[in-house]
């Protein structure tokens, strides 16, 4: 049987490969054959796990601020696909942060989704895990600083968690140089 986006989405939603997760599996993603912007993040947090809505938390508010985008546009799956490296909430680390995305998840789903979304014009790699899968090992800050080297179809971004507040202060070029380019690239990608 040939994969369709609908069939792969149904398989992903039914996936129980990580049934041992603390809150159980609840895959959260948005995909569409017409999407022109792809946001690849890390993994859902607890609020996203509860609501089933990707980036439905303060990190999402910050990301939408970076993009200068309202919620209605952000959640329009006909334009924007959202696929995390790990589709389910991975649980907490002893120090209080979230665990990394489960390593078996992206190899199982990411390439299958990407093959079935032919209209993607721009991919945002949000955070280290997304960047490493696409770009290989490297320091997040340097990758983001060199964003123009990755061409017009890929843009690395830091993860927009509260921890990024201090990072943004220490790296004013992010707001001054990258965000205007990011907003222009996103607008161009979303043009009909």
C-alpha positions in Angstrom: 0.0 0.0 0.0 1.3 3.5 -0.9 1.5 5.9 2.0 -0.7 8.9 2.0 -0.5 11.8 4.5 -3.8 10.7 6.0 -2.7 7.0 6.4 0.7 8.0 8.0 -1.1 10.5 10.3 -3.5 7.8 11.4 -0.6 5.4 12.1 1.3 8.1 14.0 -1.8 8.9 16.1 -2.2 5.2 16.9 1.5 4.7 17.7 2.2 3.1 21.1 5.9 2.4 20.7 6.5 4.6 23.7 3.7 3.3 25.9 6.1 3.4 28.9 6.1 7.2 28.9 5.0 8.7 32.3 1.8 10.3 30.9 1.4 7.7 28.2 1.5 8.2 24.4 -0.4 11.2 22.9 1.2 12.1 19.6 0.8 15.8 18.8 1.5 17.2 15.4 -0.1 19.0 12.5 0.5 18.1 8.8 -1.0 19.0 5.5 -0.2 18.4 1.8 -0.7 22.1 1.2 1.5 23.4 4.1 4.3 25.7 2.9 6.0 26.3 6.3 7.3 23.4 8.5 8.2 23.9 12.1 10.2 21.1 13.6 10.6 21.3 17.3 11.7 19.1 20.2 8.7 17.4 21.8 5.4 18.4 23.5 5.5 19.7 27.0 2.8 18.9 29.6 0.4 21.6 28.6 0.7 20.5 24.9 0.2 16.9 26.0 -3.0 17.9 27.9 -4.5 20.0 25.2 -3.2 18.1 22.1 -2.4 21.5 20.5 1.3 22.0 19.5 3.1 25.0 20.9 0.1 25.8 23.1 2.2 27.1 26.0 4.5 30.0 26.8 7.2 28.7 24.5 4.6 28.8 21.7 3.7 32.4 22.6 7.4 33.3 22.3 7.8 31.5 19.0 4.7 33.2 17.6 6.2 36.5 18.8 9.4 35.8 16.9 7.4 35.0 13.8 5.1 38.1 14.3 2.2 35.7 13.8 -1.2 35.4 15.4 -2.6 32.1 16.7 -5.1 31.7 13.8 -2.4 31.8 11.2 0.0 29.7 13.2 -2.6 26.9 13.6 -3.8 27.0 10.0 -2.6 23.5 9.0 -3.3 24.2 5.4 -0.3 26.6 5.5 1.8 25.5 8.5 2.9 22.0 9.4 4.2 21.3 12.9 6.1 18.1 13.6 8.3 17.6 16.7 11.2 15.3 16.9 9.3 13.3 19.5 5.6 13.3 18.9 4.8 12.5 22.6 5.7 14.2 25.9 8.9 12.5 27.0 8.6 13.1 30.8 10.7 15.1 33.3 14.4 15.0 34.1 15.4 14.8 37.8 16.6 18.5 37.5 13.2 19.6 36.4 13.6 20.0 32.7 11.9 17.9 30.1 13.6 14.7 28.9 14.9 14.7 25.3 12.6 13.4 22.6 12.5 9.6 22.4 15.2 8.6 19.9 13.0 6.1 18.1 10.4 8.6 17.2 11.9 10.8 14.5 13.4 7.9 12.5 9.9 6.3 12.5 7.8 9.3 11.5 9.8 12.4 10.3 10.9 11.3 6.8 7.5 9.7 6.1 5.8 13.0 6.9 8.3 15.1 4.9 7.9 13.0 1.8 4.2 13.6 1.8 4.3 17.4 2.2 5.6 18.5 -1.2 4.8 22.2 -0.9 7.1 23.0 2.0 9.2 26.0 1.1 10.8 26.8 4.5 11.7 24.6 7.5 12.3 26.1 10.9 14.6 23.9 13.0 13.6 24.9 16.5 16.1 23.8 19.1 19.2 21.6 19.2 17.4 18.2 18.6 15.8 19.4 15.4 19.0 21.1 14.2 21.2 18.0 14.9 18.9 15.7 13.0 19.0 17.9 9.9 22.4 19.6 10.1 24.5 17.2 12.2 26.3 17.9 15.5 27.1 21.5 16.3 26.7 24.3 18.8 23.2 25.8 18.7 24.3 29.4 19.2 26.8 29.2 16.4 24.4 27.5 14.1 21.7 30.2 14.7 24.3 33.0 14.3 25.2 31.5 10.9 21.6 31.1 9.8 22.2 32.6 6.3 24.6 29.8 5.5 21.8 27.3 5.5 20.1 28.7 2.4 16.6 30.0 1.8 14.8 26.8 2.8 16.1 26.1 6.3 16.4 28.4 9.3 17.8 27.2 12.7 16.3 28.8 15.8 16.9 28.4 19.5 14.2 26.7 21.6 11.8 29.5 22.7 11.6 28.4 26.4 11.9 30.8 29.3 15.6 29.9 29.5 16.0 31.7 26.2 15.4 35.1 27.8 18.9 35.4 29.0 20.3 33.9 25.8 18.5 36.6 23.8 20.0 39.4 26.0 23.5 38.0 25.5 22.9 37.7 21.7 21.3 40.9 20.6 22.0 40.0 17.0 19.2 37.5 17.2 16.6 40.2 17.6 18.3 42.8 15.4 19.5 40.7 12.5 17.8 37.3 12.5 14.2 38.1 13.4 13.7 40.5 10.5 15.1 38.0 8.1 13.0 35.2 9.7 9.7 37.2 9.4 10.4 38.1 5.7 11.2 34.4 4.9 8.1 33.2 6.7 5.9 35.7 4.8 7.5 34.7 1.5 6.9 31.0 2.3 3.3 31.6 3.1 2.5 33.6 -0.1 0.0 31.7 -2.3 
